Amino acid sequence: MQPTLAITSGEPAGIGPDICLDLVHAALPCRAVILGDINLLQQRAQMLGKSITIKQYDPESLPEKGVLEVWHIPLNAPCEAGKLDVANAPYVLDLLDTAYEGIERKQFAGMVTAPLHKGIINDAGGPFFSGHTEYLAEKSEAKQVVMMLAGGGLRVALATTHLPLKDVAAAINAPLLHNIVRVLHHDLQHKFGIEAPSILAAGLNPHAGEGGHLGSEEIDIIIPAFKTLRAEGIDIRGPYPADTLFQPFMLEHADAVLAMYHDQGLPVLKYAGFGNSVNITLGLPFIRTSVDHGTALELAGTGKARSGSLIAAVNTAYEMTAARNA
């Protein structure tokens, strides 16, 4: 039987609903169920001039070719493309909660998330919302999650994520690196089916510290941490200078690269595959992939939004379910 994936349609004023509509004509390898307001999706389809058959999801029925299946979750307030409304912030979280609960009930094999707008969720009050990853980690009680993007033939995981550059060095420590690399190694094995993953790591400083002349973090923290991990049987190599690490001869036999901070690794990956790369959350007790872009409010309802990353995210989630079940 085909696995069924939950596709959360994200911020209703953004391009999430637009790109979800494109899944109806995509050659997907599995059943994809859109979580969102069915009336919003119908209105957006009409706005975009797309003739699409949309019907409510029925888990007891077989999927129909050319039909978009939607788990109807009603908006809190009417939505206009491109215009945020704080009243709909709880709706966006409801999409995630419903997807998670469906995974818990084994109704869904995993979730794929369209972009949301963190600012409007925080404007609505309540606990601080820092993003999909942290929200799902808290719900599932995951001890350590790792952000990894895949695309253009690369997999790049991050030791730190959304931190100001001035705070990165202080955040790099041995326990963090141990946890991050163990999760990366485990999920490459169990969610990607790679028996003996090979991981290359970038140094924190230019030239990987140049023997301590350009910073001591490599000598004091990173190299000893990797030595401990190698003693556990994990193939982690480096730290290598980031400016020469992303070379074909270096990456030829590597399964993933570990970057020390967000803008060290992701510009390379996004240059190689932007628009078709996938954001993957490792360390969760379920499969979650996402698009590599934001809500793009200015493109919502214009027909200019591209769905390549969402389609790639669905395909990747399916491949991960297949690897996990192999």
C-alpha contacts under 8 A as a table, 3 or more apart, distances in Angstrom:
res1	aa1	res2	aa2	distance
2	Q	29	P	7.85
2	Q	30	C	5.35
2	Q	31	R	6.45
3	P	30	C	5.77
3	P	31	R	6.30
3	P	108	F	7.20
3	P	109	A	5.88
3	P	318	Y	7.52
3	P	321	T	7.81
4	T	30	C	6.25
4	T	31	R	4.65
4	T	32	A	5.77
4	T	33	V	7.16
4	T	107	Q	7.34
4	T	108	F	5.16
4	T	109	A	5.75
4	T	110	G	7.61
5	L	30	C	7.48
5	L	31	R	6.29
5	L	32	A	4.99
5	L	33	V	6.22
5	L	108	F	5.26
5	L	109	A	5.61
5	L	110	G	5.27
5	L	111	M	5.52
5	L	112	V	7.09
5	L	314	V	7.79
5	L	317	A	8.00
5	L	318	Y	7.95
6	A	32	A	6.15
6	A	33	V	5.15
6	A	34	I	6.23
6	A	35	L	6.75
6	A	99	A	5.87
6	A	108	F	6.14
6	A	109	A	7.92
6	A	110	G	6.41
6	A	111	M	4.65
6	A	112	V	6.17
7	I	20	C	7.90
7	I	32	A	6.59
7	I	33	V	5.79
7	I	34	I	4.72
7	I	35	L	5.83
7	I	99	A	7.84
7	I	111	M	5.84
7	I	112	V	4.79
7	I	113	T	5.74
7	I	114	A	7.25
8	T	34	I	6.03
8	T	35	L	4.86
8	T	36	G	6.78
8	T	95	L	5.83
8	T	96	L	6.65
8	T	99	A	7.24
8	T	111	M	7.41
8	T	112	V	6.40
8	T	113	T	4.91
8	T	114	A	5.85
9	S	12	P	7.21
9	S	16	G	5.05
9	S	17	P	5.47
9	S	20	C	6.54
9	S	34	I	6.55
9	S	35	L	5.96
9	S	36	G	5.76
9	S	95	L	7.63
9	S	113	T	6.73
9	S	114	A	5.18
9	S	115	P	7.53
10	G	14	G	7.73
10	G	16	G	5.44
10	G	17	P	7.38
10	G	92	V	5.90
10	G	95	L	7.52
10	G	113	T	6.79
10	G	114	A	4.93
10	G	115	P	5.14
10	G	116	L	4.77
11	E	14	G	5.42
11	E	15	I	7.75
11	E	16	G	6.40
11	E	89	A	7.97
11	E	92	V	6.13
11	E	114	A	7.90
11	E	115	P	6.43
11	E	116	L	4.50
11	E	117	H	6.12
11	E	295	T	6.88
12	P	15	I	7.61
12	P	16	G	6.72
12	P	17	P	6.44
12	P	40	L	7.82
12	P	79	C	6.74
12	P	81	A	7.48
12	P	88	N	7.86
12	P	92	V	7.80
13	A	79	C	6.27
13	A	80	E	6.02
13	A	81	A	4.54
13	A	82	G	4.96
13	A	83	K	5.63
13	A	84	L	5.75
13	A	85	D	7.99
13	A	297	L	6.59
13	A	300	A	6.84
14	G	17	P	7.20
14	G	81	A	6.44
14	G	82	G	5.84
14	G	115	P	7.85
14	G	116	L	7.80
14	G	295	T	4.72
14	G	296	A	5.92
14	G	297	L	4.63
14	G	298	E	7.90
14	G	299	L	7.54
14	G	300	A	5.16
15	I	18	D	5.03
15	I	19	I	6.22
15	I	115	P	7.86
15	I	295	T	5.61
15	I	296	A	6.12
15	I	297	L	6.57
15	I	299	L	6.59
15	I	300	A	4.62
15	I	301	G	7.30
15	I	305	A	6.52
16	G	19	I	5.49
16	G	20	C	6.12
16	G	114	A	5.22
16	G	115	P	6.09
16	G	116	L	7.94
16	G	295	T	6.77
17	P	20	C	5.10
17	P	21	L	6.41
17	P	40	L	7.82
17	P	41	L	6.07
17	P	44	R	7.17
18	D	21	L	5.47
18	D	22	D	7.18
18	D	41	L	7.77
18	D	44	R	6.69
18	D	45	A	7.43
18	D	300	A	6.90
18	D	301	G	6.87
18	D	303	G	7.68
18	D	305	A	7.15
19	I	22	D	5.30
19	I	23	L	7.24
19	I	305	A	6.84
19	I	306	R	6.70
19	I	307	S	4.88
19	I	310	L	7.18
20	C	23	L	5.54
20	C	24	V	7.97
20	C	34	I	7.11
20	C	114	A	7.95
20	C	307	S	7.62
20	C	310	L	7.73
21	L	24	V	6.11
21	L	41	L	7.36
21	L	45	A	7.12
21	L	52	I	7.89
21	L	68	L	7.39
22	D	25	H	5.90
22	D	26	A	6.61
22	D	307	S	6.68
23	L	26	A	4.92
23	L	28	L	7.71
23	L	68	L	7.53
23	L	311	I	6.99
24	V	52	I	7.72
24	V	65	K	7.99
24	V	66	G	5.67
24	V	67	V	6.11
24	V	68	L	5.23
25	H	66	G	6.41
26	A	311	I	7.33
28	L	31	R	7.46
28	L	311	I	7.72
28	L	314	V	7.52
28	L	315	N	6.81
29	P	315	N	6.87
29	P	318	Y	7.08
30	C	318	Y	6.82
31	R	63	P	7.07
32	A	69	E	7.36
33	V	57	Y	6.95
33	V	68	L	7.62
33	V	69	E	5.28
33	V	70	V	5.63
33	V	71	W	6.70
34	I	68	L	7.65
34	I	69	E	6.16
34	I	70	V	4.61
34	I	71	W	6.02
35	L	70	V	5.77
35	L	71	W	4.83
35	L	72	H	6.36
35	L	73	I	6.71
35	L	95	L	6.12
35	L	99	A	7.63
36	G	40	L	7.85
36	G	41	L	7.66
36	G	70	V	6.75
36	G	71	W	6.32
36	G	72	H	5.45
36	G	73	I	5.04
36	G	74	P	6.99
36	G	95	L	6.77
37	D	40	L	5.27
37	D	41	L	6.44
37	D	70	V	7.94
37	D	71	W	7.82
37	D	72	H	5.12
37	D	73	I	4.94
37	D	74	P	4.80
37	D	75	L	6.00
38	I	41	L	5.14
38	I	42	Q	6.21
38	I	54	I	7.66
38	I	55	K	7.92
38	I	56	Q	7.62
38	I	70	V	6.41
38	I	71	W	7.67
38	I	72	H	5.44
38	I	73	I	7.47
38	I	74	P	7.62
39	N	42	Q	5.05
39	N	43	Q	6.07
40	L	43	Q	5.08
40	L	44	R	6.07
40	L	79	C	7.53
41	L	44	R	5.09
41	L	45	A	6.06
42	Q	45	A	5.09
42	Q	46	Q	6.26
42	Q	54	I	7.28
43	Q	46	Q	5.12
43	Q	47	M	6.16
44	R	47	M	4.90
44	R	48	L	6.12
44	R	301	G	6.49
45	A	48	L	5.12
45	A	49	G	6.08
45	A	50	K	5.03
45	A	51	S	6.94
45	A	52	I	7.05
46	Q	49	G	4.98
46	Q	50	K	5.95
46	Q	51	S	7.30
47	M	50	K	7.74
47	M	301	G	6.40
48	L	301	G	6.18
48	L	302	T	6.79
48	L	303	G	5.82
52	I	66	G	7.74
52	I	67	V	7.15
52	I	68	L	7.39
53	T	66	G	7.06
53	T	67	V	5.12
53	T	68	L	6.22
54	I	67	V	5.79
54	I	68	L	4.76
54	I	69	E	6.15
54	I	70	V	7.06
55	K	67	V	7.05
55	K	68	L	6.35
55	K	69	E	5.40
55	K	70	V	6.14
56	Q	69	E	5.65
56	Q	70	V	4.86
56	Q	71	W	5.80
56	Q	72	H	6.52
57	Y	69	E	4.90
57	Y	70	V	5.06
57	Y	71	W	5.21
57	Y	72	H	7.85
58	D	61	S	5.56
59	P	62	L	7.61
63	P	67	V	7.69
63	P	69	E	7.77
64	E	67	V	5.58
73	I	91	Y	7.75
73	I	94	D	7.90
73	I	95	L	7.29
74	P	91	Y	7.51
75	L	78	P	6.80
75	L	79	C	7.86
75	L	88	N	6.34
75	L	91	Y	5.96
76	N	87	A	6.13
76	N	88	N	5.28
76	N	90	P	7.73
76	N	91	Y	6.37
77	A	85	D	7.92
77	A	87	A	6.20
77	A	88	N	6.16
79	C	83	K	7.46
79	C	84	L	7.90
79	C	85	D	7.40
80	E	83	K	5.62
80	E	84	L	7.86
81	A	297	L	7.33
81	A	300	A	5.45
81	A	301	G	5.75
82	G	297	L	4.46
82	G	298	E	5.79
82	G	299	L	7.39
82	G	300	A	5.55
82	G	301	G	7.60
83	K	297	L	7.27
84	L	120	I	7.14
85	D	88	N	5.80
85	D	89	A	7.42
85	D	120	I	7.41
86	V	89	A	5.37
86	V	120	I	5.70
86	V	121	I	6.94
86	V	123	D	6.67
86	V	124	A	5.59
87	A	90	P	7.10
87	A	124	A	7.31
88	N	91	Y	5.10
88	N	92	V	6.70
89	A	92	V	5.36
89	A	93	L	6.78
89	A	120	I	6.45
89	A	121	I	4.94
89	A	124	A	6.46
90	P	93	L	5.19
90	P	94	D	6.11
90	P	121	I	7.48
91	Y	94	D	4.89
91	Y	95	L	6.43
92	V	95	L	5.29
92	V	96	L	6.90
92	V	116	L	7.32
93	L	96	L	5.18
93	L	97	D	6.20
94	D	97	D	4.96
94	D	98	T	5.99
95	L	98	T	5.28
95	L	99	A	6.26
96	L	99	A	5.14
96	L	100	Y	6.09
97	D	100	Y	5.11
97	D	101	E	6.06
98	T	101	E	5.10
98	T	102	G	6.10
99	A	102	G	5.06
99	A	103	I	6.31
99	A	108	F	7.61
99	A	111	M	6.55
100	Y	103	I	5.09
100	Y	104	E	6.23
100	Y	111	M	7.74
101	E	104	E	4.93
101	E	105	R	6.26
102	G	105	R	5.10
102	G	106	K	6.16
102	G	107	Q	5.04
102	G	108	F	5.53
103	I	106	K	4.80
103	I	107	Q	5.70
103	I	108	F	4.70
103	I	109	A	6.18
103	I	110	G	6.26
103	I	111	M	7.89
103	I	286	F	7.65
104	E	107	Q	7.56
105	R	108	F	7.66
106	K	109	A	6.55
108	F	111	M	7.35
109	A	286	F	7.78
109	A	287	I	7.30
109	A	321	T	6.91
110	G	286	F	6.12
110	G	287	I	4.70
110	G	288	R	5.85
110	G	317	A	6.99
110	G	321	T	7.78
111	M	287	I	6.40
111	M	288	R	4.96
111	M	289	T	6.61
111	M	317	A	7.64
112	V	288	R	5.71
112	V	289	T	4.89
112	V	290	S	5.27
112	V	310	L	7.93
112	V	313	A	6.56
112	V	314	V	6.36
112	V	317	A	7.28
113	T	288	R	7.61
113	T	289	T	6.52
113	T	290	S	4.72
113	T	291	V	6.88
114	A	290	S	6.21
114	A	291	V	6.10
114	A	310	L	7.14
115	P	290	S	7.69
115	P	291	V	6.89
115	P	293	H	6.98
115	P	294	G	5.28
115	P	295	T	5.24
116	L	294	G	7.09
116	L	295	T	6.07
117	H	120	I	5.82
117	H	121	I	6.71
117	H	294	G	7.70
117	H	295	T	6.55
118	K	121	I	5.26
118	K	122	N	6.29
118	K	129	F	6.54
118	K	130	S	6.67
118	K	131	G	6.28
119	G	122	N	5.21
119	G	123	D	6.11
120	I	123	D	4.84
120	I	124	A	6.39
121	I	124	A	5.28
121	I	125	G	7.26
121	I	129	F	6.81
122	N	125	G	5.45
122	N	126	G	7.19
122	N	127	P	7.75
122	N	128	F	6.05
122	N	129	F	5.93
125	G	128	F	7.68
129	F	134	E	7.99
129	F	135	Y	7.14
130	S	134	E	6.42
130	S	135	Y	7.40
131	G	134	E	5.67
131	G	135	Y	6.19
132	H	135	Y	5.22
132	H	136	L	6.08
133	T	136	L	5.41
133	T	137	A	6.04
133	T	145	V	7.59
133	T	147	M	7.92
133	T	281	T	6.65
134	E	137	A	4.98
134	E	138	E	6.13
135	Y	138	E	5.30
135	Y	139	K	6.31
136	L	139	K	5.03
136	L	140	S	6.11
136	L	284	L	7.85
137	A	140	S	5.31
137	A	141	E	5.73
137	A	142	A	4.95
137	A	143	K	7.58
137	A	144	Q	7.87
137	A	145	V	6.86
137	A	284	L	6.44
138	E	141	E	4.95
138	E	142	A	6.52
139	K	142	A	7.92
140	S	284	L	7.16
140	S	285	P	7.14
142	A	145	V	6.79
142	A	283	G	6.67
142	A	284	L	5.71
142	A	285	P	7.12
143	K	283	G	7.71
144	Q	179	N	6.83
144	Q	180	I	7.20
144	Q	183	V	7.41
144	Q	283	G	5.85
144	Q	284	L	7.94
145	V	180	I	7.55
145	V	183	V	7.46
145	V	281	T	6.59
145	V	282	L	5.51
145	V	283	G	4.43
145	V	284	L	6.36
146	V	157	A	6.84
146	V	158	L	6.68
146	V	159	A	7.43
146	V	180	I	6.37
146	V	183	V	7.19
146	V	184	L	7.18
146	V	281	T	5.80
146	V	282	L	4.90
146	V	283	G	6.15
147	M	157	A	5.71
147	M	158	L	5.77
147	M	161	T	7.33
147	M	279	N	7.17
147	M	280	I	6.17
147	M	281	T	5.08
147	M	282	L	6.36
148	M	155	R	6.70
148	M	156	V	5.38
148	M	157	A	4.00
148	M	158	L	6.33
148	M	279	N	5.97
148	M	280	I	5.16
148	M	281	T	6.28
148	M	282	L	7.08
149	L	155	R	5.74
149	L	156	V	5.37
149	L	157	A	6.47
149	L	266	L	7.64
149	L	269	L	7.58
149	L	277	S	6.81
149	L	278	V	5.44
149	L	279	N	4.48
149	L	280	I	5.82
149	L	292	D	7.78
150	A	153	G	7.29
150	A	154	L	5.53
150	A	155	R	4.34
150	A	156	V	6.40
150	A	269	L	7.42
150	A	277	S	5.50
150	A	278	V	5.22
150	A	279	N	6.62
150	A	280	I	7.50
151	G	154	L	5.36
151	G	155	R	6.68
151	G	269	L	6.55
151	G	270	K	7.58
151	G	272	A	7.00
151	G	273	G	5.06
151	G	274	F	7.58
151	G	276	N	6.52
151	G	277	S	4.15
151	G	278	V	6.35
152	G	269	L	6.73
152	G	270	K	7.96
152	G	272	A	4.74
152	G	273	G	4.31
152	G	276	N	7.93
152	G	277	S	7.03
153	G	272	A	7.83
154	L	255	D	7.98
154	L	256	A	6.91
154	L	257	V	7.89
154	L	269	L	6.52
155	R	255	D	6.96
155	R	256	A	4.77
155	R	257	V	6.21
155	R	269	L	7.82
156	V	256	A	5.76
156	V	257	V	4.81
156	V	258	L	5.88
156	V	259	A	6.84
156	V	265	G	6.44
156	V	266	L	7.12
156	V	269	L	7.18
157	A	184	L	7.68
157	A	256	A	7.12
157	A	257	V	6.13
157	A	258	L	4.85
157	A	259	A	6.15
157	A	265	G	7.93
158	L	161	T	6.17
158	L	258	L	5.73
158	L	259	A	5.03
158	L	260	M	5.89
158	L	261	Y	5.91
158	L	262	H	6.36
158	L	265	G	7.60
159	A	172	I	7.70
159	A	176	L	7.61
159	A	177	L	6.81
159	A	180	I	6.38
159	A	258	L	6.79
159	A	259	A	6.17
159	A	260	M	4.86
159	A	261	Y	6.11
160	T	163	L	7.02
160	T	168	V	7.10
160	T	171	A	7.46
160	T	172	I	7.75
160	T	260	M	6.07
160	T	261	Y	4.99
160	T	262	H	6.62
161	T	261	Y	6.02
161	T	262	H	5.22
162	H	262	H	6.72
163	L	167	D	6.35
163	L	168	V	6.43
164	P	167	D	5.51
164	P	168	V	6.80
165	L	168	V	5.35
166	K	169	A	7.23
167	D	170	A	5.66
167	D	171	A	6.49
168	V	171	A	5.15
168	V	172	I	6.55
168	V	261	Y	6.93
169	A	172	I	5.42
169	A	204	L	7.55
169	A	217	E	7.68
170	A	173	N	7.56
172	I	176	L	6.67
172	I	177	L	7.23
172	I	221	I	7.82
172	I	260	M	7.82
173	N	176	L	5.49
173	N	177	L	6.38
173	N	221	I	6.14
173	N	222	I	7.58
174	A	177	L	5.17
174	A	178	H	6.04
174	A	221	I	5.88
174	A	222	I	6.87
174	A	224	P	7.87
174	A	225	A	5.29
175	P	178	H	5.07
175	P	179	N	6.18
176	L	179	N	5.25
176	L	180	I	6.06
177	L	180	I	5.11
177	L	181	V	5.94
177	L	222	I	7.62
177	L	225	A	6.72
177	L	226	F	7.97
178	H	181	V	5.50
178	H	182	R	6.08
178	H	225	A	6.55
178	H	226	F	7.73
178	H	229	L	6.76
179	N	182	R	5.24
179	N	183	V	6.23
180	I	183	V	5.33
180	I	184	L	6.17
181	V	184	L	4.94
181	V	185	H	5.95
181	V	229	L	7.91
181	V	236	I	7.96
182	R	185	H	5.16
182	R	186	H	6.00
182	R	229	L	7.92
182	R	234	I	7.88
183	V	186	H	5.09
183	V	187	D	6.06
183	V	282	L	6.84
183	V	283	G	5.70
184	L	187	D	5.40
184	L	188	L	6.06
184	L	282	L	6.83
184	L	283	G	7.73
185	H	188	L	5.29
185	H	189	Q	6.40
185	H	197	P	6.40
185	H	199	I	7.93
185	H	234	I	7.00
186	H	189	Q	5.24
186	H	190	H	6.09
187	D	190	H	4.91
187	D	191	K	4.98
187	D	192	F	6.73
187	D	282	L	6.43
187	D	283	G	7.10
188	L	191	K	5.72
188	L	192	F	4.95
188	L	193	G	6.49
188	L	194	I	5.69
188	L	197	P	6.46
189	Q	192	F	5.74
189	Q	193	G	4.91
189	Q	194	I	4.58
189	Q	195	E	5.41
189	Q	196	A	7.04
189	Q	197	P	6.83
190	H	193	G	5.50
190	H	194	I	7.41
190	H	323	A	7.08
190	H	324	R	5.57
191	K	287	I	7.93
191	K	320	M	5.09
191	K	321	T	7.05
191	K	323	A	5.78
191	K	324	R	5.01
192	F	319	E	7.55
192	F	320	M	5.51
192	F	323	A	5.39
192	F	324	R	6.98
193	G	320	M	8.00
193	G	323	A	4.96
193	G	324	R	6.77
193	G	326	A	7.81
194	I	197	P	5.75
196	A	235	D	7.75
197	P	234	I	7.83
197	P	235	D	6.66
197	P	254	A	7.63
197	P	255	D	5.87
197	P	256	A	7.91
198	S	234	I	7.97
198	S	235	D	5.17
198	S	236	I	6.38
198	S	237	R	7.90
198	S	253	H	7.32
198	S	254	A	5.10
198	S	255	D	5.29
198	S	256	A	6.84
199	I	235	D	6.10
199	I	236	I	4.80
199	I	237	R	6.23
199	I	254	A	5.84
199	I	255	D	5.96
199	I	256	A	5.05
199	I	257	V	5.65
199	I	258	L	7.01
200	L	236	I	5.87
200	L	237	R	4.90
200	L	238	G	6.02
200	L	239	P	7.49
200	L	240	Y	7.79
200	L	254	A	6.59
200	L	256	A	6.48
200	L	257	V	4.81
200	L	258	L	6.16
201	A	236	I	7.09
201	A	237	R	6.08
201	A	238	G	5.15
201	A	239	P	5.06
201	A	240	Y	6.25
201	A	257	V	5.56
201	A	258	L	4.53
201	A	259	A	6.11
201	A	260	M	7.94
202	A	208	A	7.24
202	A	238	G	6.57
202	A	239	P	4.86
202	A	240	Y	4.78
202	A	241	P	5.84
202	A	242	A	5.11
202	A	245	L	6.94
202	A	257	V	7.53
202	A	258	L	6.27
202	A	259	A	5.32
202	A	260	M	6.53
203	G	206	P	7.50
203	G	207	H	7.46
203	G	208	A	4.38
203	G	209	G	7.23
203	G	218	E	6.42
203	G	222	I	7.75
203	G	238	G	7.33
203	G	239	P	4.51
203	G	240	Y	5.40
203	G	241	P	5.66
203	G	242	A	6.42
203	G	259	A	7.66
203	G	260	M	6.88
204	L	208	A	6.12
204	L	209	G	7.36
204	L	217	E	7.13
204	L	218	E	6.97
204	L	260	M	5.79
204	L	261	Y	7.95
205	N	208	A	4.96
205	N	209	G	4.95
205	N	214	L	6.52
205	N	215	G	6.20
205	N	217	E	7.78
205	N	218	E	7.78
205	N	241	P	7.76
206	P	209	G	5.80
206	P	210	E	7.35
206	P	214	L	6.71
206	P	241	P	6.42
206	P	242	A	7.32
206	P	243	D	7.90
207	H	210	E	5.18
207	H	214	L	7.67
207	H	240	Y	7.41
207	H	241	P	4.47
207	H	242	A	7.18
207	H	243	D	7.57
208	A	211	G	7.70
208	A	214	L	7.85
208	A	218	E	6.57
208	A	239	P	6.35
208	A	240	Y	5.79
208	A	241	P	4.63
208	A	242	A	7.35
209	G	212	G	5.14
209	G	213	H	6.15
209	G	214	L	4.50
209	G	215	G	4.85
209	G	216	S	6.33
209	G	217	E	7.40
209	G	218	E	6.23
210	E	213	H	5.47
210	E	214	L	5.68
210	E	215	G	7.64
211	G	214	L	7.47
211	G	216	S	7.86
211	G	219	I	7.54
212	G	215	G	5.12
212	G	216	S	4.80
212	G	218	E	7.65
212	G	219	I	6.84
213	H	216	S	7.48
215	G	218	E	7.40
216	S	219	I	5.41
216	S	220	D	5.91
217	E	220	D	5.14
217	E	221	I	5.28
217	E	222	I	6.35
218	E	221	I	5.66
218	E	222	I	4.69
218	E	223	I	5.69
218	E	239	P	7.09
219	I	222	I	6.46
219	I	223	I	5.72
219	I	224	P	7.34
220	D	223	I	7.07
220	D	224	P	6.95
221	I	224	P	5.74
221	I	225	A	6.09
222	I	225	A	5.14
222	I	226	F	6.20
222	I	239	P	7.18
223	I	226	F	5.22
223	I	227	K	6.22
223	I	238	G	7.56
223	I	239	P	6.97
224	P	227	K	5.01
224	P	228	T	6.43
225	A	228	T	5.28
225	A	229	L	6.48
226	F	229	L	4.96
226	F	230	R	6.09
226	F	236	I	6.47
226	F	237	R	7.47
226	F	238	G	7.95
227	K	230	R	5.16
227	K	231	A	6.33
228	T	231	A	5.19
228	T	232	E	6.75
229	L	232	E	5.12
229	L	233	G	6.79
229	L	234	I	5.64
229	L	235	D	7.89
229	L	236	I	7.24
230	R	233	G	5.06
230	R	234	I	4.83
230	R	235	D	5.95
230	R	236	I	6.43
231	A	234	I	7.27
240	Y	244	T	7.62
240	Y	245	L	6.11
241	P	244	T	5.77
241	P	245	L	6.02
242	A	245	L	5.04
242	A	246	F	7.09
242	A	264	Q	7.29
243	D	246	F	7.07
244	T	247	Q	6.19
245	L	250	M	6.28
245	L	251	L	7.64
246	F	250	M	6.78
246	F	251	L	6.62
246	F	268	V	7.72
247	Q	250	M	5.27
247	Q	251	L	6.15
248	P	251	L	5.10
248	P	252	E	5.65
249	F	252	E	5.42
250	M	253	H	7.39
250	M	254	A	7.52
251	L	254	A	4.99
251	L	255	D	7.90
254	A	257	V	7.37
258	L	265	G	7.86
259	A	262	H	7.30
259	A	264	Q	6.14
259	A	265	G	5.29
260	M	264	Q	6.90
260	M	265	G	7.86
261	Y	264	Q	5.49
261	Y	265	G	7.04
262	H	265	G	6.15
262	H	266	L	6.11
263	D	266	L	5.50
263	D	267	P	6.08
264	Q	267	P	6.95
264	Q	268	V	7.98
265	G	268	V	5.82
265	G	269	L	6.69
266	L	269	L	4.99
266	L	270	K	5.90
267	P	270	K	5.17
267	P	271	Y	5.99
268	V	271	Y	5.20
268	V	272	A	6.31
269	L	272	A	5.07
269	L	273	G	6.18
269	L	274	F	7.46
270	K	273	G	5.10
270	K	274	F	4.41
270	K	275	G	7.99
270	K	277	S	7.19
271	Y	274	F	5.91
273	G	276	N	5.58
273	G	277	S	5.43
274	F	277	S	5.65
274	F	292	D	7.40
275	G	292	D	6.98
275	G	293	H	7.72
275	G	306	R	7.41
275	G	307	S	7.88
275	G	308	G	5.80
275	G	309	S	5.15
276	N	292	D	7.75
276	N	308	G	5.09
276	N	309	S	4.17
276	N	310	L	7.80
276	N	312	A	6.00
277	S	291	V	7.19
277	S	292	D	5.95
277	S	309	S	5.59
277	S	312	A	6.75
277	S	313	A	7.61
278	V	289	T	6.67
278	V	290	S	5.90
278	V	291	V	5.36
278	V	292	D	5.45
278	V	309	S	6.20
278	V	310	L	7.77
278	V	312	A	6.47
278	V	313	A	5.30
278	V	316	T	7.68
279	N	289	T	5.56
279	N	290	S	4.86
279	N	291	V	5.78
279	N	292	D	5.60
279	N	313	A	7.49
280	I	288	R	6.15
280	I	289	T	4.45
280	I	290	S	6.31
281	T	284	L	6.81
281	T	287	I	7.62
281	T	288	R	5.84
281	T	289	T	6.38
282	L	287	I	7.97
282	L	288	R	7.98
284	L	287	I	7.01
284	L	288	R	7.82
287	I	317	A	6.59
287	I	320	M	7.26
287	I	321	T	7.40
288	R	317	A	6.88
289	T	313	A	5.63
289	T	314	V	7.47
289	T	316	T	7.41
289	T	317	A	6.12
290	S	310	L	6.94
290	S	313	A	5.69
291	V	294	G	7.94
291	V	309	S	5.20
291	V	310	L	5.29
291	V	313	A	6.23
292	D	309	S	6.41
293	H	296	A	7.99
296	A	299	L	5.54
296	A	300	A	6.71
297	L	300	A	5.27
299	L	302	T	5.43
299	L	303	G	7.23
299	L	304	K	5.96
299	L	305	A	5.93
300	A	303	G	7.36
300	A	304	K	7.87
300	A	305	A	7.07
302	T	305	A	7.41
306	R	309	S	7.70
307	S	310	L	5.36
307	S	311	I	6.28
308	G	311	I	5.24
308	G	312	A	6.11
309	S	312	A	4.96
309	S	313	A	6.03
310	L	313	A	4.93
310	L	314	V	6.30
311	I	314	V	5.17
311	I	315	N	6.27
312	A	315	N	5.06
312	A	316	T	6.02
313	A	316	T	5.07
313	A	317	A	6.10
314	V	317	A	5.16
314	V	318	Y	6.24
315	N	318	Y	5.13
315	N	319	E	6.23
316	T	319	E	5.03
316	T	320	M	6.16
317	A	320	M	5.07
317	A	321	T	6.30
318	Y	321	T	5.11
318	Y	322	A	6.27
319	E	322	A	5.06
319	E	323	A	6.15
320	M	323	A	5.03
320	M	324	R	6.00
321	T	324	R	5.08
321	T	325	N	6.17
322	A	325	N	5.23
322	A	326	A	6.05
323	A	326	A	5.16
